[in-house]
Amino acid sequence: MINEQIIECDLLVIGAGMAGLSAAGWAAEHGARVIVVEKAAATGGSAALSGGVLWTASSRQRMALYGGGDPELGAVICATFPDAMAWLRQREIAVSPKMNVLHGYGYQIDIVEHLRGCEALVEQAGGHVVLGTDTLELVRDEEGSVIGARTSHPDGKVSVRARSTILATGGFQGSAEMRARYIHPHAEGILLRSQPVSDGHGLRLGAAAGGEVAGSNRGFYGHLVSESPDWGQERLYTMLSQYHSDRTLLLNEQGRRFCDETLGDHTNTCFTVPQPGARALCFWDARVHGLYATQPIVASAVPEDRMAVALDHDGKGVVAETLEAVAAFATEHGFDGAQALRSIREFNEAARHGWERLDPPRAEACEPLDKPPFYALIVHPAITFTFGGLSIDTGARVLRADGSVVPGLLAAGADAGGAYGIGYAGGLAMAMTFGITAARSAGWR
């Protein structure tokens, strides 16, 4: 390690998104000298692309039902969320009145103000946030405890020594190879509605230090989107997302339903990945269009006609007066139109006379989709962040395959696996609460 500078601190945080900066800011406010290293040229990660709606499930029971992950990890989010909100208010971060969000509650926050405030707390406590810095490897002592990391910056290599290290690099959605390995082979080519920097580096660092990446959690957060030749422009990530798919029918290329659509668009996205062609035909009627496809998902958003926006950006869709025209559109685009027509009619019949017999079943009652005009849009899964990270305990401590703790190493946000499965109950909340939890476990309560 000749000519390698050594810096000492209380806490090293690798990653400067919502989880990493929340952990760093919390620890700094409680007296820690924190070094944050981020390989991107800016802080914020995927959180900087979000709308700043900080929400979670309204109870542990709803977290277990809709989050679909480890109930004990989900409970950490529920239990820590009030502390996170109190911390934001204490720092006078702008927070909206409480609002209902999907199967929970939340608040619109000034996400930029929070992230910048965390950076300021780090600097005020004598620490630093360093951008454009790669983490080469974690450093361990003779007993196997993580005691920091070796990093590389354009100005040279630096070894950071710390009592505790938190991995918060944002998951592996930016790696096609890891998506194919841990989610599904079709996931290799799915669209990315996030920054590309989070490519699994935190998982690789943690695994090399003895942490477990179980690989059994195939869940991720994302949305079904219409296609566009301009995909990759950040403004399209929200504009082309079909949040109302929980009120629609989703049909695969064989023209058949394949999931319980009512569980939510984020869950529908996960179930679409294994389907032939990793795509679906999203079908709805005039009633759904007026009540859901033209309304914002949260009160703070601007209403938009999802079909009109999709078609304006070269999405493949049709607005038709008859179901037969929908079937013809499906056939034209490689779907089994005849079977799609049968599936729609069978669904409508069941909705009128006994929706409990639907296969796949629906968790919520449904109404027939029989009011013209009819809408059909080809949708594709797009990923924002992954759920299958390093194994952790309820204190965010990284675990080995045998369940023992890797001393000195913690993980938060999408680098920590298991809080959600094939489900979702708030990404910003998961990141912030486990960031705080990791900082507390490191000794900064």
Secondary structure as GFF3:
##gff-version 3
##sequence-region A 1 445
A	DSSP	beta_strand	5	14	.	.	.	ID=ss1
A	DSSP	alpha_helix	18	29	.	.	.	ID=ss2
A	DSSP	beta_strand	34	37	.	.	.	ID=ss3
A	DSSP	three_ten_helix	45	49	.	.	.	ID=ss4
A	DSSP	beta_strand	53	57	.	.	.	ID=ss5
A	DSSP	alpha_helix	60	67	.	.	.	ID=ss6
A	DSSP	alpha_helix	71	90	.	.	.	ID=ss7
A	DSSP	beta_strand	99	101	.	.	.	ID=ss8
A	DSSP	beta_strand	104	108	.	.	.	ID=ss9
A	DSSP	alpha_helix	111	124	.	.	.	ID=ss10
A	DSSP	beta_strand	128	130	.	.	.	ID=ss11
A	DSSP	beta_strand	134	140	.	.	.	ID=ss12
A	DSSP	beta_strand	146	153	.	.	.	ID=ss13
A	DSSP	beta_strand	156	167	.	.	.	ID=ss14
A	DSSP	alpha_helix	176	182	.	.	.	ID=ss15
A	DSSP	three_ten_helix	185	189	.	.	.	ID=ss16
A	DSSP	beta_strand	191	192	.	.	.	ID=ss17
A	DSSP	alpha_helix	201	208	.	.	.	ID=ss18
A	DSSP	beta_strand	220	225	.	.	.	ID=ss19
A	DSSP	alpha_helix	235	239	.	.	.	ID=ss20
A	DSSP	three_ten_helix	243	247	.	.	.	ID=ss21
A	DSSP	beta_strand	249	251	.	.	.	ID=ss22
A	DSSP	three_ten_helix	261	263	.	.	.	ID=ss23
A	DSSP	alpha_helix	265	272	.	.	.	ID=ss24
A	DSSP	three_ten_helix	276	278	.	.	.	ID=ss25
A	DSSP	beta_strand	280	284	.	.	.	ID=ss26
A	DSSP	alpha_helix	286	288	.	.	.	ID=ss27
A	DSSP	pi_helix	289	293	.	.	.	ID=ss28
A	DSSP	alpha_helix	306	312	.	.	.	ID=ss29
A	DSSP	beta_strand	317	320	.	.	.	ID=ss30
A	DSSP	alpha_helix	323	332	.	.	.	ID=ss31
A	DSSP	alpha_helix	337	353	.	.	.	ID=ss32
A	DSSP	three_ten_helix	355	357	.	.	.	ID=ss33
A	DSSP	beta_strand	374	386	.	.	.	ID=ss34
A	DSSP	beta_strand	390	391	.	.	.	ID=ss35
A	DSSP	beta_strand	397	399	.	.	.	ID=ss36
A	DSSP	beta_strand	405	411	.	.	.	ID=ss37
A	DSSP	three_ten_helix	413	415	.	.	.	ID=ss38
A	DSSP	beta_strand	416	417	.	.	.	ID=ss39
A	DSSP	alpha_helix	427	441	.	.	.	ID=ss40
###
